[in-house]
């Protein structure tokens, strides 16, 4: 150890500086975390899990425009491709998973507070992909959290863990679900970190 060359010490120091700057580059100045209890509906009745959405920043109107245009050109596949190219604006984790990045998060002001809508590509499991199962075509995770600032007990939401966006017979976009939506309650909003 005493005979470590100056050149090796310099390389280690440079690597340390680069690693520290890379971590700082990923850190956000402020973020918001929203936790909720998810309750299964219909065939998943009685099942519960915790959902945590960390918001680094909200998506821009330009991001929304890109997604709308991509959907108009390529329907669900166009939307999936556009989401893949977007940078992460948040992170979602569900009990039993490490979670994954969220590509689009929008905040909409409401008379009682605000609504947070999000959509991102769903991680397709190895077996789904290998066996080319029907569930692999439901390649989006989406949801909405309705925050009531006047009465926190009225805050709720919905999670679509495996979904795809399609056009209904009236020509309007609609969510098609692999299974049933999950009802979100017991919403906790953690203050933005510094």
MDTraj code that builds the backbone (N, CA, C; nanometers):
import mdtraj as md
import numpy as np

residues = "UNK UNK UNK UNK UNK UNK UNK UNK UNK UNK UNK UNK UNK UNK UNK UNK UNK UNK UNK UNK UNK UNK UNK UNK UNK UNK UNK UNK UNK UNK UNK UNK UNK UNK UNK UNK UNK UNK UNK UNK UNK UNK UNK UNK UNK UNK UNK UNK UNK UNK UNK UNK UNK UNK UNK UNK UNK UNK UNK UNK UNK UNK UNK UNK UNK UNK UNK UNK UNK UNK UNK UNK UNK UNK UNK UNK UNK UNK UNK UNK UNK UNK UNK UNK UNK UNK UNK UNK UNK UNK UNK UNK UNK UNK UNK UNK UNK UNK UNK UNK UNK UNK UNK UNK UNK UNK UNK UNK UNK UNK UNK UNK UNK UNK UNK UNK UNK UNK UNK UNK UNK UNK UNK UNK UNK UNK UNK UNK UNK UNK UNK UNK UNK UNK UNK UNK UNK UNK UNK UNK UNK UNK UNK UNK UNK UNK UNK UNK UNK UNK UNK UNK UNK UNK UNK UNK UNK UNK UNK UNK UNK UNK UNK UNK UNK UNK UNK UNK UNK UNK UNK UNK UNK UNK UNK UNK UNK UNK UNK UNK UNK UNK UNK UNK UNK UNK UNK UNK UNK UNK UNK UNK UNK UNK".split()
xyz = np.array([
    [0.0805, -0.1194, 0.0000],
    [0.0000, 0.0000, 0.0000],
    [0.0847, 0.1257, 0.0000],
    [0.2030, 0.1199, 0.0622],
    [0.2883, 0.2387, 0.0697],
    [0.3438, 0.2757, -0.0669],
    [0.3528, 0.1804, -0.1558],
    [0.4142, 0.2030, -0.2858],
    [0.3131, 0.2384, -0.3944],
    [0.1991, 0.2903, -0.3561],
    [0.0991, 0.3295, -0.4556],
    [0.1544, 0.4490, -0.5320],
    [0.1541, 0.4365, -0.6617],
    [0.2129, 0.5424, -0.7452],
    [0.1275, 0.6689, -0.7420],
    [0.1919, 0.7795, -0.7697],
    [0.1217, 0.9080, -0.7753],
    [0.0147, 0.9056, -0.8841],
    [0.0459, 0.8386, -0.9946],
    [-0.0492, 0.8316, -1.1059],
    [-0.1758, 0.7565, -1.0638],
    [-0.1612, 0.6475, -0.9876],
    [-0.2762, 0.5708, -0.9407],
    [-0.3580, 0.6539, -0.8419],
    [-0.2902, 0.7258, -0.7522],
    [-0.3594, 0.8122, -0.6573],
    [-0.4392, 0.9193, -0.7309],
    [-0.3806, 0.9754, -0.8354],
    [-0.4487, 1.0779, -0.9148],
    [-0.5726, 1.0191, -0.9824],
    [-0.5608, 0.8983, -1.0375],
    [-0.6749, 0.8337, -1.1031],
    [-0.7871, 0.8060, -1.0037],
    [-0.7512, 0.7633, -0.8828],
    [-0.8520, 0.7366, -0.7802],
    [-0.9218, 0.8660, -0.7404],
    [-0.8449, 0.9729, -0.7251],
    [-0.9029, 1.1025, -0.6879],
    [-0.9977, 1.1531, -0.7965],
    [-0.9578, 1.1403, -0.9227],
    [-1.0423, 1.1843, -1.0340],
    [-1.1712, 1.1013, -1.0378],
    [-1.1579, 0.9711, -1.0178],
    [-1.2761, 0.8849, -1.0181],
    [-1.3711, 0.9238, -0.9047],
    [-1.3155, 0.9567, -0.7875],
    [-1.3984, 0.9990, -0.6750],
    [-1.4726, 1.1284, -0.7036],
    [-1.4039, 1.2246, -0.7648],
    [-1.4670, 1.3522, -0.7985],
    [-1.5779, 1.3310, -0.9013],
    [-1.5508, 1.2473, -1.0024],
    [-1.6525, 1.2195, -1.1043],
    [-1.7736, 1.1488, -1.0442],
    [-1.7504, 1.0538, -0.9542],
    [-1.8618, 0.9827, -0.8912],
    [-1.9453, 1.0783, -0.8062],
    [-1.8797, 1.1644, -0.7315],
    [-1.9521, 1.2600, -0.6473],
    [-2.0334, 1.3576, -0.7316],
    [-1.9780, 1.4021, -0.8424],
    [-2.0516, 1.4962, -0.9273],
    [-2.1668, 1.4268, -0.9982],
    [-2.1512, 1.2985, -1.0309],
    [-2.2607, 1.2251, -1.0955],
    [-2.3782, 1.2108, -1.0001],
    [-2.3506, 1.1782, -0.8734],
    [-2.4576, 1.1659, -0.7743],
    [-2.5260, 1.3003, -0.7551],
    [-2.4493, 1.4073, -0.7470],
    [-2.5075, 1.5397, -0.7302],
    [-2.5921, 1.5780, -0.8505],
    [-2.5546, 1.5323, -0.9694],
    [-2.6313, 1.5627, -1.0899],
    [-2.7681, 1.4980, -1.0897],
    [-2.7811, 1.3821, -1.0217],
    [-2.9096, 1.3139, -1.0164],
    [-2.9975, 1.3654, -0.9032],
    [-2.9384, 1.4286, -0.8049],
    [-3.0153, 1.4766, -0.6909],
    [-3.1027, 1.5949, -0.7319],
    [-3.2207, 1.6016, -0.6782],
    [-3.3130, 1.7110, -0.7056],
    [-3.3125, 1.8054, -0.5870],
    [-3.3303, 1.9336, -0.6141],
    [-3.3319, 2.0321, -0.5064],
    [-3.4515, 2.0085, -0.4146],
    [-3.5693, 1.9853, -0.4718],
    [-3.6899, 1.9611, -0.3927],
    [-3.7698, 1.8498, -0.4592],
    [-3.8364, 1.7728, -0.3779],
    [-3.9231, 1.6684, -0.4294],
    [-4.0418, 1.6549, -0.3352],
    [-4.1424, 1.5875, -0.3823],
    [-4.2624, 1.5645, -0.3030],
    [-4.2904, 1.4154, -0.3046],
    [-4.3299, 1.3618, -0.1904],
    [-4.3638, 1.2207, -0.1829],
    [-4.5089, 1.2065, -0.1394],
    [-4.5820, 1.1230, -0.2113],
    [-4.7217, 1.0944, -0.1786],
    [-4.7333, 0.9443, -0.1571],
    [-4.7788, 0.9069, -0.0383],
    [-4.8012, 0.7662, -0.0064],
    [-4.9513, 0.7409, 0.0003],
    [-4.9910, 0.6200, -0.0377],
    [-5.1331, 0.5849, -0.0338],
    [-5.1475, 0.4356, -0.0078],
    [-5.2616, 0.3994, 0.0444],
    [-5.2967, 0.2587, 0.0598],
    [-5.3840, 0.2216, -0.0591],
    [-5.3454, 0.1167, -0.1311],
    [-5.4219, 0.0712, -0.2474],
    [-5.5073, -0.0485, -0.2070],
    [-5.6340, -0.0426, -0.2453],
    [-5.7295, -0.1487, -0.2146],
    [-5.7780, -0.2106, -0.3449],
    [-5.7714, -0.3434, -0.3510],
    [-5.8178, -0.4125, -0.4696],
    [-5.9684, -0.3989, -0.4867],
    [-6.0121, -0.4024, -0.6109],
    [-6.1545, -0.3974, -0.6409],
    [-6.1927, -0.5224, -0.7184],
    [-6.3183, -0.5575, -0.7179],
    [-6.3745, -0.6709, -0.7907],
    [-6.2985, -0.7999, -0.7573],
    [-6.2286, -0.8599, -0.8542],
    [-6.1627, -0.9887, -0.8306],
    [-6.0436, -0.9782, -0.7360],
    [-5.9945, -0.8568, -0.7103],
    [-5.8828, -0.8394, -0.6171],
    [-5.9314, -0.7872, -0.4814],
    [-6.0611, -0.7907, -0.4586],
    [-6.1196, -0.7406, -0.3338],
    [-6.0509, -0.8058, -0.2145],
    [-6.0203, -0.7245, -0.1145],
    [-5.9565, -0.7753, 0.0066],
    [-5.8043, -0.7665, 0.0049],
    [-5.7458, -0.7430, -0.1097],
    [-5.6000, -0.7289, -0.1188],
    [-5.5634, -0.5819, -0.1025],
    [-5.4555, -0.5560, -0.0315],
    [-5.4080, -0.4188, -0.0147],
    [-5.2579, -0.4135, -0.0358],
    [-5.2099, -0.2934, -0.0669],
    [-5.0664, -0.2700, -0.0814],
    [-5.0397, -0.1213, -0.0653],
    [-4.9168, -0.0862, -0.0343],
    [-4.8771, 0.0541, -0.0227],
    [-4.8203, 0.0989, -0.1566],
    [-4.8538, 0.2219, -0.1924],
    [-4.8017, 0.2837, -0.3148],
    [-4.7338, 0.4132, -0.2737],
    [-4.6163, 0.4362, -0.3269],
    [-4.5430, 0.5593, -0.2982],
    [-4.5039, 0.6248, -0.4302],
    [-4.5447, 0.7500, -0.4476],
    [-4.5101, 0.8267, -0.5672],
    [-4.4202, 0.9420, -0.5248],
    [-4.2985, 0.9442, -0.5758],
    [-4.2056, 1.0536, -0.5487],
    [-4.2017, 1.1405, -0.6739],
    [-4.2293, 1.2687, -0.6555],
    [-4.2334, 1.3630, -0.7678],
    [-4.1085, 1.4500, -0.7621],
    [-4.0232, 1.4354, -0.8639],
    [-3.9047, 1.5212, -0.8744],
    [-3.9441, 1.6581, -0.9290],
    [-4.0277, 1.6538, -1.0312],
    [-4.0778, 1.7757, -1.0946],
    [-4.2004, 1.7370, -1.1756],
    [-4.2815, 1.8363, -1.2092],
    [-4.3984, 1.8090, -1.2919],
    [-4.3597, 1.8222, -1.4385],
    [-4.4251, 1.7456, -1.5223],
    [-4.4002, 1.7508, -1.6658],
    [-4.4466, 1.8846, -1.7216],
    [-4.3881, 1.9233, -1.8321],
    [-4.4190, 2.0520, -1.8943],
    [-4.5333, 2.0370, -1.9945],
    [-4.5943, 2.1489, -2.0361],
    [-4.6954, 2.1426, -2.1426],
    [-4.6374, 2.0854, -2.2732],
    [-4.5086, 2.1087, -2.2969],
    [-4.4451, 2.0506, -2.4164],
    [-4.4415, 1.8982, -2.4078],
    [-4.4168, 1.8439, -2.2875],
    [-4.4186, 1.6988, -2.2683],
    [-4.5571, 1.6429, -2.3017],
    [-4.6604, 1.7114, -2.2537],
    [-4.7980, 1.6674, -2.2811],
    [-4.8256, 1.6693, -2.4311],
    [-4.7804, 1.7740, -2.4982],
    [-4.8008, 1.7863, -2.6427],
    [-4.7331, 1.6707, -2.7170],
    [-4.6125, 1.6356, -2.6746],
    [-4.5396, 1.5241, -2.7367],
    [-4.6179, 1.3943, -2.7203],
    [-4.6723, 1.3721, -2.6002],
    [-4.7480, 1.2483, -2.5761],
    [-4.8771, 1.2440, -2.6574],
    [-4.9468, 1.3557, -2.6652],
    [-5.0714, 1.3614, -2.7429],
    [-5.0420, 1.3335, -2.8901],
    [-4.9395, 1.3990, -2.9449],
    [-4.9043, 1.3774, -3.0856],
    [-4.8597, 1.2335, -3.1105],
    [-4.7821, 1.1784, -3.0181],
    [-4.7357, 1.0399, -3.0333],
    [-4.8511, 0.9421, -3.0304],
    [-4.9497, 0.9681, -2.9428],
    [-5.0664, 0.8808, -2.9363],
    [-5.1489, 0.8920, -3.0644],
    [-5.1643, 1.0148, -3.1154],
    [-5.2411, 1.0336, -3.2382],
    [-5.1765, 0.9622, -3.3567],
    [-5.0441, 0.9587, -3.3602],
    [-4.9734, 0.8933, -3.4709],
    [-4.9675, 0.7416, -3.4555],
    [-4.9372, 0.6958, -3.3326],
    [-4.9129, 0.5527, -3.3160],
    [-4.9966, 0.4838, -3.2107],
    [-5.1028, 0.5490, -3.1634],
    [-5.1910, 0.4951, -3.0600],
    [-5.1090, 0.4542, -2.9369],
    [-5.1401, 0.3401, -2.8752],
    [-5.0733, 0.3003, -2.7510],
    [-4.9231, 0.2803, -2.7723],
    [-4.8846, 0.2183, -2.8842],
    [-4.7413, 0.1949, -2.9098],
    [-4.6660, 0.3268, -2.9268],
    [-4.7283, 0.4238, -2.9902],
    [-4.6661, 0.5554, -3.0043],
    [-4.6464, 0.6220, -2.8692],
    [-4.7450, 0.6076, -2.7817],
    [-4.7356, 0.6631, -2.6471],
    [-4.6237, 0.5951, -2.5683],
    [-4.6158, 0.4640, -2.5771],
    [-4.5108, 0.3879, -2.5081],
    [-4.3730, 0.4325, -2.5555],
    [-4.3550, 0.4465, -2.6858],
    [-4.2252, 0.4888, -2.7408],
    [-4.1881, 0.6290, -2.6937],
    [-4.2850, 0.7197, -2.6913],
    [-4.2569, 0.8568, -2.6460],
    [-4.2204, 0.8587, -2.4977],
    [-4.2892, 0.7796, -2.4163],
    [-4.2584, 0.7739, -2.2731],
    [-4.1186, 0.7185, -2.2488],
    [-4.0768, 0.6217, -2.3313],
    [-3.9425, 0.5645, -2.3188],
    [-3.8339, 0.6696, -2.3375],
    [-3.8586, 0.7663, -2.4237],
    [-3.7585, 0.8674, -2.4564],
    [-3.7549, 0.9829, -2.3561],
    [-3.8564, 0.9941, -2.2719],
    [-3.8630, 1.1048, -2.1758],
    [-3.7760, 1.0759, -2.0547],
    [-3.7250, 1.1835, -1.9946],
    [-3.6482, 1.1671, -1.8716],
    [-3.7449, 1.1444, -1.7555],
    [-3.6941, 1.0842, -1.6508],
    [-3.7767, 1.0561, -1.5330],
    [-3.8121, 1.1854, -1.4605],
    [-3.9397, 1.2001, -1.4284],
    [-3.9850, 1.3145, -1.3492],
    [-4.0331, 1.2676, -1.2120],
    [-4.0247, 1.1377, -1.1866],
    [-4.0659, 1.0835, -1.0588],
    [-4.0332, 0.9355, -1.0495],
    [-4.0786, 0.8752, -0.9411],
    [-4.0535, 0.7335, -0.9155],
    [-4.1744, 0.6772, -0.8415],
    [-4.2191, 0.5601, -0.8818],
    [-4.3307, 0.4950, -0.8127],
    [-4.2837, 0.3593, -0.7625],
    [-4.3228, 0.3274, -0.6408],
    [-4.2933, 0.1944, -0.5887],
    [-4.4199, 0.1383, -0.5251],
    [-4.4352, 0.0097, -0.5418],
    [-4.5501, -0.0627, -0.4908],
    [-4.4950, -0.1726, -0.4012],
    [-4.5635, -0.2020, -0.2924],
    [-4.5172, -0.3042, -0.1986],
    [-4.4677, -0.4276, -0.2734],
    [-4.3494, -0.4728, -0.2380],
    [-4.2924, -0.5924, -0.2984],
    [-4.2092, -0.5655, -0.4225],
    [-4.1956, -0.4390, -0.4618],
    [-4.1147, -0.4061, -0.5794],
    [-4.0149, -0.2965, -0.5442],
    [-3.9110, -0.2862, -0.6245],
    [-3.8169, -0.1759, -0.6097],
    [-3.8737, -0.0489, -0.6690],
    [-3.9741, -0.0652, -0.7537],
    [-4.0347, 0.0495, -0.8189],
    [-3.9659, 0.0803, -0.9506],
    [-4.0123, 0.1871, -1.0137],
    [-3.9556, 0.2275, -1.1413],
    [-3.9826, 0.3742, -1.1659],
    [-3.9094, 0.4296, -1.2607],
    [-3.9218, 0.5716, -1.2920],
    [-4.0565, 0.6016, -1.3563],
    [-4.1040, 0.7228, -1.3310],
    [-4.2279, 0.7717, -1.3916],
    [-4.1892, 0.8777, -1.4936],
    [-4.2419, 0.8661, -1.6142],
    [-4.2033, 0.9552, -1.7240],
    [-4.2889, 1.0800, -1.7361],
    [-4.4125, 1.0749, -1.6871],
    [-4.5022, 1.1892, -1.7028],
    [-4.5871, 1.2061, -1.5782],
    [-4.5818, 1.3251, -1.5177],
    [-4.6655, 1.3589, -1.4015],
    [-4.7202, 1.4988, -1.4243],
    [-4.8512, 1.5115, -1.4110],
    [-4.9166, 1.6409, -1.4325],
    [-4.9964, 1.6791, -1.3092],
    [-4.9894, 1.8063, -1.2735],
    [-5.0678, 1.8591, -1.1620],
    [-5.1789, 1.9457, -1.2193],
    [-5.3027, 1.9203, -1.1745],
    [-5.4184, 1.9968, -1.2199],
    [-5.4858, 2.0554, -1.0963],
    [-5.4991, 2.1863, -1.0928],
    [-5.5650, 2.2531, -0.9805],
    [-5.7149, 2.2245, -0.9869],
    [-5.7766, 2.2009, -0.8700],
    [-5.9197, 2.1755, -0.8599],
    [-5.9783, 2.2711, -0.7551],
    [-6.1110, 2.2850, -0.7489],
    [-6.1710, 2.3751, -0.6494],
    [-6.1374, 2.3367, -0.5046],
    [-6.1135, 2.2069, -0.4788],
    [-6.0845, 2.1633, -0.3420],
    [-5.9367, 2.1366, -0.3167],
    [-5.8526, 2.1472, -0.4177],
    [-5.7100, 2.1189, -0.3999],
    [-5.6407, 2.0979, -0.5324],
    [-5.6027, 1.9723, -0.5602],
    [-5.5346, 1.9425, -0.6854],
    [-5.5452, 1.7945, -0.7176],
    [-5.5188, 1.7650, -0.8428],
    [-5.5198, 1.6279, -0.8908],
    [-5.3833, 1.5998, -0.9540],
    [-5.3242, 1.4879, -0.9193],
    [-5.1957, 1.4471, -0.9752],
    [-5.2228, 1.3278, -1.0673],
    [-5.1910, 1.3428, -1.1946],
    [-5.2070, 1.2335, -1.2917],
    [-5.0693, 1.1909, -1.3390],
    [-5.0508, 1.0604, -1.3535],
    [-4.9210, 1.0098, -1.3974],
    [-4.9390, 0.8907, -1.4901],
    [-4.8406, 0.8728, -1.5760],
    [-4.8373, 0.7573, -1.6657],
    [-4.6915, 0.7254, -1.6965],
    [-4.6628, 0.5975, -1.7060],
    [-4.5271, 0.5543, -1.7384],
    [-4.5327, 0.4146, -1.7977],
    [-4.4228, 0.3716, -1.8534],
    [-4.4154, 0.2364, -1.9072],
    [-4.4088, 0.1365, -1.7926],
    [-4.4856, 0.0297, -1.8047],
    [-4.4854, -0.0761, -1.7035],
    [-4.3699, -0.1715, -1.7312],
    [-4.3052, -0.2140, -1.6253],
    [-4.1992, -0.3136, -1.6410],
    [-4.2642, -0.4481, -1.6732],
    [-4.2304, -0.5010, -1.7882],
    [-4.2843, -0.6299, -1.8313],
    [-4.1971, -0.7404, -1.7721],
    [-4.2587, -0.8350, -1.7034],
    [-4.1855, -0.9449, -1.6411],
    [-4.1259, -1.0369, -1.7479],
    [-4.0187, -1.1055, -1.7108],
    [-3.9512, -1.1953, -1.8038],
    [-4.0472, -1.2973, -1.8638],
    [-4.1293, -1.3599, -1.7797],
    [-4.2227, -1.4621, -1.8277],
    [-4.3254, -1.4063, -1.9251],
    [-4.3726, -1.2852, -1.8998],
    [-4.4685, -1.2216, -1.9910],
    [-4.4068, -1.2044, -2.1287],
    [-4.2831, -1.1583, -2.1301],
    [-4.2144, -1.1341, -2.2563],
    [-4.1770, -1.2653, -2.3259],
    [-4.1235, -1.3598, -2.2508],
    [-4.0777, -1.4865, -2.3077],
    [-4.1934, -1.5644, -2.3687],
    [-4.3047, -1.5711, -2.2964],
    [-4.4190, -1.6486, -2.3433],
    [-4.5152, -1.5655, -2.4272],
    [-4.4831, -1.4368, -2.4471],
    [-4.5651, -1.3477, -2.5287],
    [-4.7114, -1.3508, -2.4834],
    [-4.7313, -1.3325, -2.3535],
    [-4.8655, -1.3395, -2.2972],
    [-4.9463, -1.2152, -2.3338],
    [-5.0775, -1.2257, -2.3207],
    [-5.1659, -1.1141, -2.3504],
    [-5.1364, -0.9956, -2.2593],
    [-5.0945, -1.0234, -2.1359],
    [-5.0693, -0.9162, -2.0399],
    [-4.9553, -0.8241, -2.0842],
    [-4.8658, -0.8721, -2.1684],
    [-4.7531, -0.7888, -2.2143],
    [-4.8009, -0.6693, -2.2973],
    [-4.9193, -0.6792, -2.3575],
    [-4.9703, -0.5669, -2.4360],
    [-5.0259, -0.4554, -2.3468],
    [-5.0468, -0.4856, -2.2192],
    [-5.0909, -0.3840, -2.1232],
    [-4.9649, -0.3251, -2.0596],
    [-4.8955, -0.2416, -2.1359],
    [-4.7597, -0.2010, -2.1033],
    [-4.7477, -0.0630, -2.0385],
    [-4.8565, -0.0118, -1.9836],
    [-4.8527, 0.1172, -1.9158],
    [-4.9018, 0.1020, -1.7720],
    [-4.8486, 0.1858, -1.6842],
    [-4.9012, 0.2027, -1.5490],
    [-4.9452, 0.3475, -1.5391],
    [-5.0651, 0.3704, -1.4914],
    [-5.1181, 0.5066, -1.4841],
    [-5.1992, 0.5220, -1.3561],
    [-5.2299, 0.6457, -1.3250],
    [-5.3123, 0.6687, -1.2075],
    [-5.3436, 0.8148, -1.1867],
    [-5.4305, 0.8385, -1.0896],
    [-5.4676, 0.9740, -1.0522],
    [-5.4845, 0.9784, -0.9013],
    [-5.4266, 1.0813, -0.8400],
    [-5.4426, 1.1047, -0.6971],
    [-5.5113, 1.2385, -0.6816],
    [-5.6294, 1.2373, -0.6196],
    [-5.7070, 1.3593, -0.5976],
    [-5.6851, 1.4050, -0.4535],
    [-5.6191, 1.5195, -0.4385],
    [-5.5843, 1.5713, -0.3063],
    [-5.6828, 1.6811, -0.2683],
    [-5.7523, 1.6600, -0.1563],
    [-5.8489, 1.7573, -0.1060],
    [-5.7819, 1.8335, 0.0079],
    [-5.7451, 1.9589, -0.0165],
    [-5.6772, 2.0403, 0.0852],
    [-5.7713, 2.0826, 0.1969],
    [-5.9017, 2.0832, 0.1710],
    [-5.9989, 2.1275, 0.2712],
    [-6.0339, 2.0171, 0.3701],
    [-6.0368, 1.8925, 0.3220],
    [-6.0670, 1.7782, 0.4076],
    [-5.9800, 1.6612, 0.3619],
    [-5.8697, 1.6384, 0.4318],
    [-5.7727, 1.5345, 0.3927],
    [-5.8363, 1.3957, 0.3846],
    [-5.9421, 1.3722, 0.4624],
    [-6.0080, 1.2412, 0.4598],
    [-6.0802, 1.2152, 0.3278],
    [-6.1047, 1.3188, 0.2503],
    [-6.1716, 1.3021, 0.1213],
    [-6.0724, 1.2849, 0.0065],
    [-5.9424, 1.2877, 0.0344],
    [-5.8416, 1.2624, -0.0693],
    [-5.8485, 1.1148, -0.1080],
    [-5.8412, 1.0889, -0.2369],
    [-5.8477, 0.9515, -0.2854],
    [-5.7805, 0.9433, -0.4211],
    [-5.7952, 0.8307, -0.4856],
    [-5.7358, 0.8170, -0.6178],
    [-5.7608, 0.6795, -0.6757],
    [-5.6937, 0.6542, -0.7871],
    [-5.7068, 0.5270, -0.8567],
    [-5.5718, 0.4928, -0.9210],
    [-5.5393, 0.3643, -0.9228],
    [-5.4158, 0.3146, -0.9842],
    [-5.4524, 0.2095, -1.0875],
    [-5.3967, 0.2242, -1.2070],
    [-5.4132, 0.1254, -1.3142],
    [-5.2768, 0.0587, -1.3354],
    [-5.2481, -0.0509, -1.2646],
    [-5.1135, -0.1092, -1.2707],
    [-5.0751, -0.1655, -1.4073],
    [-5.1694, -0.2213, -1.4795],
    [-5.1420, -0.2772, -1.6122],
    [-5.2530, -0.2316, -1.7054],
    [-5.2198, -0.1386, -1.7931],
    [-5.3232, -0.0802, -1.8785],
    [-5.2662, -0.0454, -2.0153],
    [-5.3560, -0.0085, -2.1034],
    [-5.3190, 0.0452, -2.2344],
    [-5.4228, 0.1503, -2.2715],
    [-5.3807, 0.2451, -2.3505],
    [-5.4709, 0.3525, -2.3914],
    [-5.5238, 0.3202, -2.5310],
    [-5.6557, 0.3207, -2.5441],
    [-5.7189, 0.2898, -2.6729],
    [-5.8207, 0.3988, -2.7057],
    [-5.8783, 0.3878, -2.8242],
    [-5.9835, 0.4797, -2.8680],
    [-6.1157, 0.4029, -2.8634],
    [-6.2152, 0.4591, -2.7931],
    [-6.3449, 0.3914, -2.7848],
    [-6.4280, 0.4171, -2.9109],
    [-6.5496, 0.3622, -2.9162],
    [-6.6325, 0.3727, -3.0366],
    [-6.6745, 0.5162, -3.0675],
    [-6.6695, 0.6056, -2.9659],
    [-6.7034, 0.7463, -2.9879],
    [-6.5823, 0.8286, -3.0309],
    [-6.4659, 0.7634, -3.0420],
    [-6.3455, 0.8340, -3.0847],
    [-6.2689, 0.9008, -2.9718],
    [-6.3037, 0.8684, -2.8465],
    [-6.2360, 0.9267, -2.7314],
    [-6.1349, 0.8275, -2.6732],
    [-6.0230, 0.8783, -2.6189],
    [-5.9269, 0.7868, -2.5552],
    [-5.9869, 0.7283, -2.4268],
    [-5.9538, 0.6028, -2.4001],
    [-5.9996, 0.5389, -2.2772],
    [-5.8940, 0.4384, -2.2315],
    [-5.8898, 0.4123, -2.0997],
    [-5.7977, 0.3152, -2.0436],
    [-5.8595, 0.1766, -2.0513],
    [-5.7885, 0.0835, -2.1122],
    [-5.8258, -0.0577, -2.1070],
    [-5.7339, -0.1219, -2.0048],
    [-5.7917, -0.2007, -1.9152],
    [-5.7160, -0.2556, -1.8040],
    [-5.6976, -0.4053, -1.8176],
    [-5.5829, -0.4530, -1.7732],
    [-5.5550, -0.5967, -1.7705],
    [-5.6428, -0.6633, -1.6651],
    [-5.6539, -0.6002, -1.5515],
    [-5.7422, -0.6496, -1.4459],
    [-5.8264, -0.5317, -1.4000],
    [-5.8435, -0.5149, -1.2730],
    [-5.9280, -0.4084, -1.2212],
    [-5.8436, -0.2932, -1.1678],
    [-5.9011, -0.1728, -1.1617],
    [-5.8270, -0.0618, -1.1005],
    [-5.8158, -0.0834, -0.9497],
    [-5.7155, -0.0221, -0.8907],
    [-5.6970, -0.0238, -0.7464],
    [-5.7405, 0.1112, -0.6920],
    [-5.8205, 0.1111, -0.5864],
    [-5.8686, 0.2327, -0.5223],
    [-5.7619, 0.2812, -0.4246],
    [-5.7284, 0.4109, -0.4293],
    [-5.6276, 0.4687, -0.3400],
    [-5.6953, 0.5501, -0.2306],
    [-5.6582, 0.5244, -0.1056],
    [-5.7092, 0.5988, 0.0097],
    [-5.5942, 0.6205, 0.1077],
    [-5.6258, 0.6850, 0.2198],
    [-5.5257, 0.7137, 0.3232],
    [-5.4044, 0.7839, 0.2632],
    [-5.4313, 0.8891, 0.1878],
    [-5.3271, 0.9643, 0.1182],
    [-5.2461, 1.0452, 0.2200],
    [-5.1150, 1.0311, 0.2125],
    [-5.0245, 1.1103, 0.2962],
    [-4.9311, 1.1867, 0.2039],
    [-4.9265, 1.3178, 0.2214],
    [-4.8375, 1.4022, 0.1413],
    [-4.7228, 1.4476, 0.2303],
    [-4.6022, 1.4054, 0.1942],
    [-4.4845, 1.4444, 0.2691],
    [-4.4320, 1.5748, 0.2113],
    [-4.3854, 1.6651, 0.2982],
    [-4.3374, 1.7951, 0.2469],
    [-4.2162, 1.7785, 0.1570],
    [-4.1987, 1.8757, 0.0689],
    [-4.0866, 1.8745, -0.0243],
    [-3.9560, 1.8745, 0.0531],
    [-3.8625, 1.7900, 0.0067],
    [-3.7313, 1.7834, 0.0716],
    [-3.6415, 1.8973, 0.0255],
    [-3.5428, 1.9294, 0.1058],
    [-3.4486, 2.0361, 0.0711],
    [-3.3163, 1.9786, 0.0298],
])
top = md.Topology()
chain = top.add_chain()
for i, resn in enumerate(residues, 1):
    res = top.add_residue(resn, chain, resSeq=i)
    for name in ("N", "CA", "C"):
        top.add_atom(name, md.element.get_by_symbol(name[0]), res)
traj = md.Trajectory(xyz[None], top)
